[in-house]
Amino acid sequence: MKTTLSILQKVIVNHFYKLNAGLFMFLFYVLFGLPQNVGGFHIAVATLIVQSQFSLLIVFASWFLYNMKCIDYITKQLKAPQQQFLTCILHRGRKESYWYLSFVQFVVYLPVTAYAIFLTVIAFQRELYLVIAELSGFVLLMLLTAPLLYLKILERNFSELRFRLLNSSLSIPKTLSTIPLAYIWNNRKQMLFITKLFSLLLLFLFIKTFEPDHYDIRPVLFCFLLSAISNCTIVFEIRNFENDYLQLSKNFPFSRLRRFIQAVVMYVLLLLPELIFVWKAWPVFFHSADYLQLALSAISLLLLLHTILLTGNITMDAFIKIVFAMAMSLFFIILYNPGIILPVFILLISFALFYSYYYEFEKGK
Amino acid sequence: MLQLKQVKKEYSATAVLSIDALTIENGIILLQGENGSGKTTLLKVIAGLLPFDGDIIMNDTFSIKKQRTAFIRNINYAETEPLYPGFLTGKELVKLFCYAKKGSIANIEFMLRQLHIYDVYEKNISTYSSGMIKKLSLALAFTGAPQWILLDEPLITADQNAIDTICAMINEKHEKENISFLITSHQHFNNTKLSFTRRLLAHDRTITIVE
């Protein structure tokens, strides 16, 4: 038993934390590094959460997203050919296998469980017993249901369980612009779903909570760019897919300008939900004439991320750091209200990088 | 005619291909060599899939570095172990290639029938066997009107019927449309259905003409 848990720890859990070290460090810095009175700050936040059902709902939504991320990672690991040996766990019987996989879920979900315990203590002090029940019920639901899914995957029965609706292929013309998106739709549905949910929720919360006292495009522009930049993992997956499966397209007689336009079309399609949803902010946050600036900024930003990945073999960790640095820089640049110059400048840089590196990029070099 | 000038290709600072000057005349050319001798790298370099130092010029007209689009329009390539997205159907891939290479879909469909894989044409590539994927890639290499078709180990994993069909297709394209072929093999090529006009040998990171 100890050996099995140790193997699962090494193969799945440790790798998960290593992979997400950047994210955890960032959260640790924001939550414990920035506030001056850490204890007082966290108690105040926790009190705010447990005293409002709406706040609690938002917390549950973010925990659910984190759980989806955990599920996405663990299912990918269990399906990976190099982890096929893990099926030997099944020899111990379904019940025991379930508890082994519960251990994996418990450890990767530990940050949420720990915070839920903290919230429970705060709720207990304020005699909010319904909230305690909700917290316990939610965390137990997340901890106990996910291992059932892992068990099915280990038994290689997952294909029968897939949602038929989500499993349908995209019946759109397959061009170099749409094939990478079809790949994301077919092979990275969870990632796509979580990303879109997150980016649209971000926009929604901004529109609902922020009340401008005068017209200024900068707040909505920054929020919209954050929303767009949350698609960065999809951009990374698209580049990986292009490297693995679309190398032969370099043998197509297309000019670099044409290929760049194909990439523009691809990111317009990827950002279509955000580009449509942002109209909810009209006319309070932006005027129709400023929509071009919003749309062009978001599209050019994803193009820049795409072209940065052409400059070398950049790992996910390094890429996330670049994305964070870019988000910080954008915040300061937007403060100076650069107008349409910003997206045009980003677009020009993207094209210059694309032109220089498209044929020079070589995977693994 | 392809002229290779000062072509050098390195992986991790190790030279895998170094050709000072080489002229490959039109025809059906066999490129032989051991595993790792640089055959696939040479084909990928000519097909524009890999960056390299030097230049390649076609018919004294197009340089791959200076007139890349025009050069690539005249080069088709089929990989040894083709890798296509499994969620695409054969039909979607054929449409994509025919659109890019300005080829006739009907011609490719005819080839697929000859290679006995037309019955899976509308099925996802993930359902294809490796032999079927290889046949599909060979048919795709004949899309459009190239001057050169580069075939990397075209006959491996192919059954006897497919070998005969592929050889017939190569001969027909060469005779009727004057298309040249550069075909690699790491084994002794004992197929008599193809009459090679020239043999090249990949050895010691360079390519030499076998007289």
Interface residues (C-beta under 8 A of the other chain):
Chain A: S169 K174 T175 L176 I179 A182 Y183 N186 N187 F241 D244 Y245 Q247 L248 S249 K250 N251 F252 P253 F254 S255 Y359 E360 F361 E362 K365
Chain B: Y11 S12 A47 G48 L49 L50 P51 R68 T69 A70 I72 R73 I75 N76 Y77 E79 P82 L83 Y84 P85 F87 L88 E92 L93 K95 L96 Y99 A100 K101
